[in-house]
Amino acid sequence: MFRKVLIANRGEIALRVINACRELGIRTVAIYSEADRNSLHVRFADEAICIGPPRPADSYLNVPAVISAAEIANVDAIHPGYGLLSENANFAEVCRASNIKFIGPPPEVTRLMGEKEKARQAMKKAKVPILPGSDGVVDSEEDAQEWAQRVGFPVILKAKAGGGGRGMRIVRTAEELPNLYHAASTEAANAFGNGELYMEKFIERPRHIEFQVLADEHGDVRTLFERECSIQRRHQKLIEEAPSLQVTPKIREEIDATLRRCLTEIGYQNAGTVEFLMDEDRQIYFIEMNTRIQVEHPVTEFITGIDLVKAQLRIASGERLSDILPAKLEMRGHAIECRINAENPVKFTPSAGRITAFNVPGGNGVRVDTAQYAEGVVPPYYDSLIAKLIVHGDTREEAMNKMQRALSQFVVQGIETSIPLHQAIFEDENFRKGEFDTKFMERFLAARQ
């Protein structure tokens, strides 16, 4: 096992990794920007190194600064968390060249999965179901028109080099394609430095299903069931739950077998999430793979009893999955996660500032992952996520009731948060019945205006 690990991240995920390391007897090194000097991940790490000014490009995304901190602290490995440098293949390569273990997949695999169209073609080759679409990049407006006619409207244009809803446009008619093609390409170029797009058939009312995977460095791959994250706004997830009400044992078994075969073939290692869209006939189609730990990993931890971050560390140190996971995983109950963001719950504008009061709920089956505290400051430079509230019950009904109780006891004052929005969602009849898709929030918000 590693002697010392640097966490190349901030906030709740940095604290989450610190906790896992401490339980495994690993010393930790936190890095931080000047804006995060008083953050909890800095306080609870064994060592902490300031790597630059508040702006992410000058600190958390500054690869030379991160590697310098790792070398100064003489660490064995780097855990990237999620976001920031977690899916940066170049960073993983620099770690390798510096003889520092990157806790994640090899850079070649990260690069393959990071280029969405290459990932799509790799999955297609491995016989993973994918949506009908272009064979590669659509490199002109004319090419896009030709593919749209073949696939059939509506279609969706997606950025080759990224995700998170940027560089993405839904096209319903040939007439609107030119403007949307150029808008998507420009947005992708600004966001990812690459304006190339590919095209897929657009499903009108899909559900967003993702499968958690773990793979060791000896060729063994396992799936840890699925999560559903259909409750999202502008492609940003708000609520996740496991298991999905729509995934049958047969679908689960088929996807498990397919992913184990496919990911073994491409040499995948460590934790990852394979994301799918499900249509109204319960047909499931690959959309992308995230080569890192996910924000929503706690819901999988609740239903399996597996600590995914500890598993990442053990895999990266060379252990076999057979020594980390039981021979047969059992699904236990139902778990739900709400992302608590520092933002206005109606206008969705960011809400930075000092937290004057902070009380987290507790009780059986209630977990809060956060790095915030009373009198702490939420800086304006980073993602708005300030806490994750996760609950577990024997049934979905019990989990929903527990979540409502926990939300009512979650106190954050001094800034605005998304807690009132979550409370309203959990009172919605369609949500409670499980009758939703990725367009749920559009209908929900329109009905409240």
Secondary structure, 3 states (H helix, E strand, C coil): CCCEEEECCCHHHHHHHHHHHHHCCCEEEEEEEHHHCCCHHHHHCCEEEEEECCCHHHCCCCHHHHHHHHHHHCCCEEECCCCCCCCCHHHHHHHHHCCCEECCCCHHHHHHHHCHHHHHHHHHHCCCCECCECCCCECCHHHHHHHHHHHCCCEEEEECCCCCCCCCEEECCCCCHHHHHHHHHHHHHHHHCCCCEEEEECCCCCEEEEEEEEECCCCCEEEEEEEEEEEEECCEEEEEEECCCCCCHHHHHHHHHHHHHHHHHHCCCEEEEEEEEECCCCCEEEEEEECCCCCCHHHHHHHHCCCHHHHHHHHHCCCCHHHHCCCCCCCCCEEEEEEEECECCCCCCECCEECCEEECCCCCCEEEEECCCCCCEECCCCCCEEEEEEEEECCHHHHHHHHHHHHHCCEEECCCCCHHHHHHHHCCHHHHHCCCCCCHHHHHHHHHC
